[in-house]
Amino acid sequence: MPAKVGAVKVITVASSSIFNIGDVYSMCPESSAKTYAGGGSFNTGDGIRVKLANSHTYVHDKDFIDQPVE
């Protein structure tokens, strides 16, 4: 069924987003990321204390692509 759409203002479209106006059956955005983090990373909350004398994250990834997104 056709839809009537008024004014549309697009500020930004990110790399894993979908922008569609009109009829659609299915939308499936895909993205991938590889994140390396050392000790004390990704902590959330109030009053967190992390004591790390030396923190190193060593990464050796010889194949570069683990699973491509198509």
C-alpha positions as CSV (number, residue, x, y, z in Angstrom):
1,M,0.0,0.0,0.0
2,P,1.5,3.3,-1.0
3,A,2.3,5.8,1.8
4,K,2.2,9.6,1.7
5,V,5.3,11.0,3.3
6,G,5.7,14.7,4.3
7,A,8.9,16.5,4.7
8,V,12.0,14.4,5.7
9,K,15.2,15.8,7.2
10,V,18.2,13.4,7.4
11,I,21.0,14.7,9.6
12,T,23.3,11.7,9.3
13,V,23.4,8.1,8.2
14,A,25.9,5.9,9.9
15,S,27.8,3.0,8.3
16,S,25.5,0.3,9.7
17,S,22.2,2.1,9.4
18,I,19.3,1.9,7.0
19,F,17.3,4.8,5.6
20,N,14.1,3.9,3.8
21,I,11.0,5.8,2.7
22,G,8.2,3.8,1.3
23,D,7.1,0.1,1.5
24,V,9.6,-2.5,2.7
25,Y,9.3,-6.1,3.6
26,S,12.5,-6.7,5.5
27,M,15.5,-4.6,6.5
28,C,18.7,-6.1,8.0
29,P,21.6,-3.8,8.7
30,E,25.0,-5.5,9.2
31,S,28.2,-4.4,10.7
32,S,31.3,-5.9,12.2
33,A,34.1,-4.7,14.5
34,K,37.2,-6.1,16.1
35,T,38.0,-4.6,19.5
36,Y,41.2,-5.1,21.5
37,A,41.2,-3.9,25.1
38,G,43.6,-4.2,28.0
39,G,43.0,-4.8,31.7
40,G,40.6,-2.3,33.3
41,S,38.7,-1.6,30.0
42,F,35.0,-1.3,29.6
43,N,34.3,-0.7,33.3
44,T,31.1,1.1,34.1
45,G,29.6,2.1,37.4
46,D,30.3,4.4,40.3
47,G,33.4,4.3,42.5
48,I,35.4,1.8,40.4
49,R,39.1,1.6,41.3
50,V,41.5,-0.2,39.0
51,K,45.1,-0.5,39.9
52,L,47.3,-1.7,37.0
53,A,51.1,-1.3,37.2
54,N,51.7,-2.2,33.6
55,S,49.0,-3.2,31.2
56,H,49.8,-4.3,27.7
57,T,47.6,-5.8,25.0
58,Y,49.5,-7.8,22.5
59,V,47.7,-8.7,19.3
60,H,49.0,-11.0,16.5
61,D,46.3,-11.6,13.9
62,K,47.9,-13.0,10.8
63,D,44.7,-13.6,8.7
64,F,43.3,-10.0,9.1
65,I,39.8,-11.0,8.1
66,D,37.9,-13.3,10.5
67,Q,34.5,-13.4,8.9
68,P,33.6,-10.9,6.3
69,V,30.1,-9.2,6.3
70,E,28.4,-9.5,2.9
